[in-house]
Structures are given as C-alpha cells and as structure tokens.
C-alpha cells in the first residue's frame, strides 16, 4: 500500500442532506506537492493524499482499490480504466479524460469534474455527496441506481445518459442537454431542471412529481403526463 504523510481527517456519520442543501466545494490544501511516483496510482489498494497529479496517461489501467483525498488531477487520462473500489474525498478533476472508465460503486464526497470527458463513464450504484460536474461531456454515462446528494450538473452534455432508479432528489441541472436521458424509476423531488433541454427524456409521470421545471419544459413533458397542449 502506498501512503503519503497525512493526518486523517475525522469521519462523519452519513446522513442524507436535505433537498435544498448547498453544495460544498472540495476542501483542498492551499499548496499541493506533485505526485513524484505515478506508479503509486496503480498498486493494489492505492491510497494518495494531498497531491497534485497532472499530465499522466493511465488509459486502460486496472486498479483493484484506489482512494484519493485532498488531490487535484489535471490533464490525467483514465480512458477505459477499471477503477473498482474508487473512493474520492475533496478531489477536483480538471480537463481529465474518463471516457468509458468503469467505477461501479464509486463513493465521492466534495468532488468536482471540470471540463472533463466522461463519455460512457460507468458509475452504477455510485454514492455522491456535494458533487459538481461542469462543462463536461457526459453522453451515454451510466449512473443506474446511484445516489446523489447536494449535487449539480452545470453546462453538461448528458444526452442518452442513464439514471435509471437513481436518487436525484434536489439535484440541479443547469444549462444541460438531457435529450433522451433515461430517468425511469428515478427519484426527482426538488430536482431542478430549469434551463436544460429535456426533449425525449424517458421517465414516468410519477417519477417527475415534485421536480422543478420552467414553462417551456412543461410543454415538452406534457406528453408524459398524458396531457394535450393546444
């Protein structure tokens, strides 16, 4: 196991945040030392704390267990990587490529993906609190049965994304493209879709109960409610 000098931050009992909870950004150290040994990310049960990780190509890597805390990843490519047991806490990804990466059961606390490529990313059964994904390509990503708390998607392409059975209560979708996204069986109370494109959204009327939409979106979604707009 690879470790770096670190004082363990106290762990808190997990309690679901209220639907209107304000998202908290990652708590990153003011200064981060570069990760000197990139192979630290590829060892079994890899654990890295408080490091700057940048300009690495780790496409197709397979890591049985990876934990990152207090880290900034910049221009790191993890395309088609298999990241079983991925745990993230206070982490920011900037201009990273995770296309077709697999992270089933991902846990994330105060994590940001900024201007990242997440096309086809598989985060089934993920547990994410205070997550932000912004200005990123998230087409065809899979978040089936995932749980999101105090999370937001901002200016993302989420076309054909799969949120089947996910818990999206209180999640904010700002300026997102959600055409043909799958949200059947999804919990959407207080989820805010205002300003996003919802054409072809796949959901049942009961799934949308309590969601926040604007007047233009109401017309788009009327067919799901069995309504006729004339």
N, C-alpha and C positions, 0 to 999 in steps of 0.2 A: 504494500500500500504506500502510495506517495503522499506525503504531507508537507505542508509549509507552516512556518511559525504562525500561530493563530491562537487567539483567546476565544474559546467557544462562547457564542452569544446565547443567552438564555432562551430556551424553547418555551413557547406558549401553548396553552391548550387551544385546540382548534375549535372555534365557534363560528357558525355561519354569519357573515356580515349582513346587515340589513340591505334591502334592495337599493336604498338611496345612499349607501356608504360611499365616501370619497376615496378614490384610488390613491394609494401611496406609492411614490416612485421608489426605485431601488435605493437602498442606503449604502452607497459606495464610499470607500475611503477617499480622502482628498487627493492622495497620491498613491499610485499603484506601481509596483515594480514589475517589469516584464517577466513573463514566464521563461526561464532560461532553458528548460529541458522540455521540449514539446512532447517527448515520449511519455511524460507524466500523464497525458490525457488518454493514453492507450493501454495502460496497465490494468489488470483486474482490480476492481474496487478502487478506482482512481478518485482521489479527493484533492481539490485545489482550492485554496482560499486566497482572496485579496491579491489578485494578479491581473495584469494586462496581457491579453492573449491576442495576437494580431498577425495577419498575413501568413496564415497557415493553410495548407491544403490537406485535409483529412478525409477526402472523398472515399466512401465505401468502408470506412473504419468500423470495426465491431468491438464495442466495449460492454462487458457484462454489467458493470456498475460504474456510474460517473456522477460525482457530486461537485458542483461549483457553487461557491459562495463568495460574495463581495468581488465579483470579477467583471471586467469589461472585455468583450470579444469584438474585435474589429477586423472586418475582411477575412473571416475564417470560413472556409468551405467544408461543409459536412454533408454534401450531397450524397444520398443513398447510404448514409451511415446507419448503423443499427445501434441504438443507444438505450439498451434495456436498463431499467432502474435509474433513469436520469432524474436527478434532483437538483433544482435550481433555487437559490435564495439570494436576493439582492444581486441580480445579474442583468447586464444590458448587452444585447446583441446589436451591432451596428454594421450595416452593409454585409451581412453574412448570408451564406447560401446553405439552406437546409432542405433543398428540393428532394422529395421522395425519401427523406430521412424517416426512420421509424423510432418512435419514443413512446410506445404503449405504456400507459400507467405513469406518465410524466407527472411529477409534482413541482409546482412553481409558486414561489412567494415573492412578490415585488420584483417582477421580471418585465423587461421591455425588449421588443423586437422592432428596430427602426430601420426602414428602408432595406428590408431583408427579402430573400426569395424563399418562400415556404410552399411552393407549388407541390401538391401531392404529399405534403407532410402528414404523417400518421401519428396523431396524438390521442388515439382512442383511450377512453377511461382516464383521461388526464384530470388532475385536480389543480386548479389555478386560482390564486387569490392575488388581487392587485396586479393584474396582468395588463399590459398595453402592447398592442400590435399596431404600428402606424406606417403608412406609406409603403406597404408591403404587398407582394404578390402571393396570395393565399388560395389561389384557384385549386380546386379538387382536393383540398386538405380534408382530413378526416378527424373529427372530434366527437365521434359517436360515444354516447354515454358519459361524456366529460362533464365536469362541474366547474363553473366559473363564478367567482365572487368578486365584486368591486372591480370589474374588468371592462376594457373598452377596445374597440377596433376603430381606427381613425384612418380614413382615406385609403382603405384596402380594397383590393380586388378579391372578392370572396365568391366569385361565380362557381357554381357546382360544388361548393364546399358542403360537407356532410356533418350536420349537427344532430343527427337522429338520436332522440332520447336524452339529449344533453340538458343540463340545468343552466339556463341563460337568464335567470331572474335578475333584473337590474342591470344587465349588460348594456353598454352604449355602443351603437353602431353609427358612427358619424361619417357622412360622405363616402359610404361604402357601396360597392357593387355586389348585390346579393342575388343576381339573376339565377334562377334555377337552383338555389341553395336548398338543401334538404333539412327541414325542421319538423318533420313528423314526430309526434310524441315528445316534443321539446317543451320545457317549462319556460314561459316567456313573460310572466307577470313583471310589469315595470321595465321590461326591456325596451330601450328607446331606439327606434328605427328612423326618426325624423331626419330627412335629408339624404337618405340612402335609396338606391334603386332596388325594388322588390319584384320586378316582373318575373313571373314564373316560379316564385317562391313556393316550395312544396311544404304545406302544413295543413293541419285540420283546424276547423273553426275553433274548437275548444282549446287548441294549443295557443291561439292568438289572444285569448281572453286576458285582458289586463295589460297588453302591450301598448306602447305609446307610439302613435303614428301621426303623420300630418294629413291634411285633407286630400292631397293628391294621391297619397298612398292608400287612403280609404277606398278610392275608386278602383285602384289596381287590385286590392284584396277583396273587393265586394263579392267576386265570384266564389271565393272560398266560403263565404257566409251564406251563399245561396241567394244573394240579392241581385236585383236587376237595376242598373242605373240608367235612367232615360232623360 
